[in-house]
Amino acid sequence: MKNALPVNANDCVIQIEHELSSHDLFYGHGTDNSWSEAQWLLTSVLTSDGVEKITAQTCITAPQMSRINELLAKRINDKVPLAYLLQEAWFAGYCFYVDERALVPRSPIAELINHSFEPLLKEAPETILDLCCGSGCIGLACALAFPESRVILADISTQALAVAEINIKRFGLEERVSVRHSDLYQQITENFDLIVSNPPYVPQDEYLALPHEYLAEPALGLVSEQQGLGIPVKILKETGAHLRDKGLLILETGYTWPDLQKALPQVPFLWLDFEEGGEGVAAINSTQLHEHFQNKN
Ligand SMILES: C[S@@+](CC[C@H](N)C(=O)[O-])C[C@H]1O[C@@H](n2cnc3c(N)ncnc32)[C@H](O)[C@@H]1O
């Protein structure tokens, strides 16, 4: 943007939005439109520069404007998700650290966490597993929602776990939350009241056709064999053995959910509705998992 300074925050956000919407960009990594992304970019630059209260009249300084232009150029030219450029992503009301080692948090499960999984959970869970944790956003937001709980964040990627560890420290949760390097349940010996999982579920051929922004993310976090169903089905088969009595699995399979339901027509998935957008998240309890998957591995 070429501005004659001074410019205020109101004019600046309008100009950022104009720049973003004039280019062929995809929104789906923390925002779903150019206006929200413009606000996020400006707010992040100002707050990281020590501005505590931002109003429409807040004056943008020359160094702030040059930082905004630098970020805009990378967003537009490289089509990198803004979350990676800012190294932050908002999830369930909390600001997480992110970088290219882990997926950008965006699961609709945030809405369930903000409602403490009511009415699905009758009691606060004491033990929680975030399987396929990436940045740890789901498990850590659960730990914050249930202050008495103990949480394990598990992932096959040591790189993603390094990001999760940064977030454990960021929220001061070292005493209650730990990471576990595991291929699904291979290194998990414990049982849990609540298991939450947002695993990879994108079919390989569809991955190759995704907008450029997704290619900045680790493919390991997105792609699953068997037309996207391979990992979700493995999780369904193995979870019963790791849930306590009355335990609950929350499993996200996104837009592939009709395929999963079609592949397993007898399984009584409860597909959840979201006020804030999103689809393909199922609740299924330990009794149902035992009934439909025990001894069928
Ligand atoms: C869709 S990302 C979700 C990350 C995080 N839960 C979130 O919502 O942002 C899926 C994660 O699963 C991990 N993953 C892929 N295959 C796995 C496996 N076999 N066992 C454990 N984790 C796996 C990836 O490394 C990635 O971090």
The ligand as a Tripos MOL2 file, in Angstrom:
@<TRIPOS>MOLECULE
LIG
   27    29     1     0     0
SMALL
NO_CHARGES

@<TRIPOS>ATOM
      1 C1         -5.7730  -32.2070   10.7910 C.3       1 LIG1
      2 S1         -4.2720  -32.0770   11.7310 S.3       1 LIG1
      3 C2         -5.0300  -31.5280   13.2410 C.3       1 LIG1
      4 C3         -4.1460  -30.8300   14.1990 C.3       1 LIG1
      5 C4         -4.9010  -30.2530   15.3990 C.3       1 LIG1
      6 N1         -5.6480  -31.2710   16.1120 N.3       1 LIG1
      7 C5         -5.8330  -29.1440   14.9730 C.2       1 LIG1
      8 O1         -7.0500  -29.3000   15.0630 O.co2     1 LIG1
      9 O2         -5.3370  -28.1000   14.5110 O.co2     1 LIG1
     10 C6         -3.9050  -33.7690   11.9740 C.3       1 LIG1
     11 C7         -2.6750  -34.1160   12.8090 C.3       1 LIG1
     12 O3         -2.5720  -35.5510   12.8280 O.3       1 LIG1
     13 C8         -1.2240  -35.9260   12.8450 C.3       1 LIG1
     14 N2         -1.1460  -37.3150   12.3910 N.ar      1 LIG1
     15 C9         -1.1750  -37.7870   11.1110 C.ar      1 LIG1
     16 N3         -1.0980  -39.1350   11.1250 N.ar      1 LIG1
     17 C10        -1.0220  -39.5190   12.4230 C.ar      1 LIG1
     18 C11        -0.9050  -40.7750   13.0640 C.ar      1 LIG1
     19 N4         -0.8730  -41.9260   12.3760 N.pl3     1 LIG1
     20 N5         -0.8280  -40.8020   14.4120 N.ar      1 LIG1
     21 C12        -0.8640  -39.6420   15.1270 C.ar      1 LIG1
     22 N6         -0.9610  -38.4220   14.5800 N.ar      1 LIG1
     23 C13        -1.0480  -38.3570   13.2330 C.ar      1 LIG1
     24 C14        -0.5440  -34.9060   11.9640 C.3       1 LIG1
     25 O4          0.8250  -34.8280   12.2510 O.3       1 LIG1
     26 C15        -1.3370  -33.6250   12.3180 C.3       1 LIG1
     27 O5         -0.6780  -32.9190   13.3320 O.3       1 LIG1
@<TRIPOS>BOND
     1     1     2 1
     2     2     3 1
     3     2    10 1
     4     3     4 1
     5     4     5 1
     6     5     6 1
     7     5     7 1
     8     7     8 2
     9     7     9 1
    10    10    11 1
    11    11    12 1
    12    11    26 1
    13    12    13 1
    14    13    14 1
    15    13    24 1
    16    14    15 ar
    17    14    23 ar
    18    15    16 ar
    19    16    17 ar
    20    17    18 ar
    21    17    23 ar
    22    18    19 1
    23    18    20 ar
    24    20    21 ar
    25    21    22 ar
    26    22    23 ar
    27    24    25 1
    28    24    26 1
    29    26    27 1
@<TRIPOS>SUBSTRUCTURE
     1 LIG1         1 GROUP 0 **** ****
